């Protein structure tokens, strides 16, 4: 019998456990895998992008955009940074305010485990939960049937994450528990995930695999609003990846078009017309080579100006140059899909936040049942925001369990 059982030993679960234990609660963390914190260890290329210098509610996607405000306010990025500093963990800032460990993501996991240990948290790995039973008059506590026997607690915290990266032990367990207790789960799909193509762009991507360029990707989201991200875009043998693509994937709707501006710093139609005056004998591919790699220019030439490839720009009409420029500033792409949960960094959708108290993270319908982290319908942008939600939601629940 424990005061609190946390199912899931990831970022949110460990934060919740240590926070609750510091309040004098007896806490058990159970995890089905062989070790806790696997996603922490593999994140950020093993360096863990643990938070961001600037965290606002606008960095999150949630059906209720106000839901994240309370938790983020009560446990901010600065609170987590203070703990990192207290442990003397060296870290550095990358672009867009992203904070990474200098050495290893192990530093973050070891810090959390040290805090848990100090507060007296018990951690059981290899522990599969087969059944969750609600409190009753006869048994006024949660009862878990597990492969390690029957476990009981007053409060039960679901911190099992979601469907992203199944190789890390991801599962829909948390959503099943929500269903069991009559909580609504919003439709799930992969987020922060590369695009795939089945048309001619697939061949182009294969041939250019490994090439990266800074560009701007845009699409129209489900609410008819334009979403746009300017960062690196990477060609892969399956399609497109890189930060700009991952960010946009959170807003892209299957079947819709993505606009790719390959030279966002220039108005290309205007620039090409100016080049026609100043360098009339140049070929279009030569001019494009000033801004784009040779391999990409060869592919774009075949797509956009094959009939004019050997003509100097002086012999190309302004209308054609303008059209080519517009295509460089807005290549229209139609992804066939994404790489799915296999490589997705987050799962969009999840337990409907209307069912959950934004202050305590407790179910409004089922007293003593809490949901934190990615199992909820809260997804952060790329750049440390999902970890910050784990810390903030874990801390908020840890105050009340």
Secondary structure in CASP SS format (residue, H / E / C, confidence):
PFRMAT SS
TARGET T0000
AUTHOR 0000-0000-0000
METHOD secondary structure of the structure
MODEL  1
X C 1.00
X E 1.00
X E 1.00
X E 1.00
X E 1.00
X E 1.00
X E 1.00
X C 1.00
X C 1.00
X C 1.00
X H 1.00
X H 1.00
X H 1.00
X H 1.00
X H 1.00
X H 1.00
X H 1.00
X H 1.00
X H 1.00
X H 1.00
X H 1.00
X H 1.00
X C 1.00
X C 1.00
X C 1.00
X C 1.00
X E 1.00
X E 1.00
X E 1.00
X E 1.00
X C 1.00
X C 1.00
X C 1.00
X C 1.00
X C 1.00
X C 1.00
X C 1.00
X H 1.00
X H 1.00
X H 1.00
X H 1.00
X H 1.00
X H 1.00
X H 1.00
X H 1.00
X H 1.00
X C 1.00
X C 1.00
X E 1.00
X E 1.00
X E 1.00
X E 1.00
X C 1.00
X C 1.00
X C 1.00
X C 1.00
X H 1.00
X H 1.00
X H 1.00
X E 1.00
X E 1.00
X C 1.00
X C 1.00
X C 1.00
X C 1.00
X C 1.00
X C 1.00
X C 1.00
X H 1.00
X H 1.00
X H 1.00
X H 1.00
X H 1.00
X H 1.00
X C 1.00
X C 1.00
X H 1.00
X H 1.00
X H 1.00
X H 1.00
X H 1.00
X H 1.00
X H 1.00
X H 1.00
X H 1.00
X H 1.00
X C 1.00
X C 1.00
X C 1.00
X C 1.00
X E 1.00
X E 1.00
X E 1.00
X C 1.00
X H 1.00
X H 1.00
X H 1.00
X E 1.00
X E 1.00
X E 1.00
X E 1.00
X C 1.00
X C 1.00
X C 1.00
X C 1.00
X H 1.00
X H 1.00
X H 1.00
X H 1.00
X H 1.00
X H 1.00
X H 1.00
X H 1.00
X H 1.00
X H 1.00
X H 1.00
X H 1.00
X H 1.00
X H 1.00
X C 1.00
X C 1.00
X E 1.00
X E 1.00
X E 1.00
X C 1.00
X C 1.00
X C 1.00
X C 1.00
X E 1.00
X E 1.00
X E 1.00
X E 1.00
X E 1.00
X C 1.00
X C 1.00
X C 1.00
X C 1.00
X C 1.00
X C 1.00
X C 1.00
X C 1.00
X E 1.00
X E 1.00
X E 1.00
X E 1.00
X E 1.00
X C 1.00
X C 1.00
X E 1.00
X E 1.00
X E 1.00
X E 1.00
X E 1.00
X E 1.00
X E 1.00
X E 1.00
X E 1.00
X E 1.00
X C 1.00
X C 1.00
X C 1.00
X C 1.00
X C 1.00
X C 1.00
X C 1.00
X H 1.00
X H 1.00
X H 1.00
X C 1.00
X C 1.00
X C 1.00
X C 1.00
X H 1.00
X H 1.00
X H 1.00
X H 1.00
X H 1.00
X H 1.00
X H 1.00
X H 1.00
X C 1.00
X C 1.00
X C 1.00
X C 1.00
X E 1.00
X E 1.00
X E 1.00
X E 1.00
X E 1.00
X E 1.00
X E 1.00
X C 1.00
X C 1.00
X C 1.00
X E 1.00
X E 1.00
X C 1.00
X C 1.00
X C 1.00
X H 1.00
X H 1.00
X H 1.00
X H 1.00
X H 1.00
X H 1.00
X H 1.00
X H 1.00
X C 1.00
X C 1.00
X C 1.00
X C 1.00
X E 1.00
X E 1.00
X E 1.00
X E 1.00
X E 1.00
X E 1.00
X E 1.00
X E 1.00
X E 1.00
X C 1.00
X C 1.00
X C 1.00
X C 1.00
X C 1.00
X E 1.00
X E 1.00
X E 1.00
X E 1.00
X E 1.00
X E 1.00
X E 1.00
X E 1.00
X E 1.00
X E 1.00
X C 1.00
X C 1.00
X C 1.00
X E 1.00
X E 1.00
X E 1.00
X C 1.00
X H 1.00
X H 1.00
X H 1.00
X H 1.00
X H 1.00
X H 1.00
X H 1.00
X C 1.00
X C 1.00
X C 1.00
X C 1.00
X C 1.00
X C 1.00
X C 1.00
X C 1.00
X E 1.00
X E 1.00
X E 1.00
X E 1.00
X C 1.00
X C 1.00
X C 1.00
X C 1.00
X C 1.00
X C 1.00
X H 1.00
X H 1.00
X H 1.00
X H 1.00
X H 1.00
X H 1.00
X H 1.00
X H 1.00
X H 1.00
X H 1.00
X H 1.00
X C 1.00
X C 1.00
X C 1.00
X C 1.00
X E 1.00
X H 1.00
X H 1.00
X H 1.00
X H 1.00
X H 1.00
X C 1.00
X C 1.00
X C 1.00
X C 1.00
X C 1.00
X H 1.00
X H 1.00
X H 1.00
X H 1.00
X H 1.00
X H 1.00
X H 1.00
X H 1.00
X H 1.00
X H 1.00
X H 1.00
X C 1.00
X H 1.00
X H 1.00
X H 1.00
X C 1.00
X C 1.00
X C 1.00
X E 1.00
X H 1.00
X H 1.00
X H 1.00
X C 1.00
X C 1.00
X H 1.00
X H 1.00
X H 1.00
X H 1.00
X H 1.00
X H 1.00
X H 1.00
X H 1.00
X H 1.00
X H 1.00
X H 1.00
X H 1.00
X C 1.00
X E 1.00
X E 1.00
X E 1.00
X C 1.00
X C 1.00
X C 1.00
X E 1.00
X E 1.00
X C 1.00
X H 1.00
X H 1.00
X H 1.00
X C 1.00
X C 1.00
X C 1.00
X E 1.00
X E 1.00
X E 1.00
X E 1.00
X E 1.00
X E 1.00
X C 1.00
X H 1.00
X H 1.00
X H 1.00
X E 1.00
X C 1.00
X C 1.00
X C 1.00
X C 1.00
X C 1.00
X E 1.00
X E 1.00
X C 1.00
X C 1.00
X C 1.00
X C 1.00
X C 1.00
X E 1.00
X E 1.00
X E 1.00
X C 1.00
X H 1.00
X H 1.00
X H 1.00
X E 1.00
X C 1.00
X C 1.00
X E 1.00
X E 1.00
X C 1.00
X C 1.00
X C 1.00
X C 1.00
X H 1.00
X H 1.00
X H 1.00
X H 1.00
X H 1.00
X H 1.00
X H 1.00
X H 1.00
X H 1.00
X H 1.00
X H 1.00
X H 1.00
X H 1.00
X H 1.00
X C 1.00
X C 1.00
X C 1.00
END
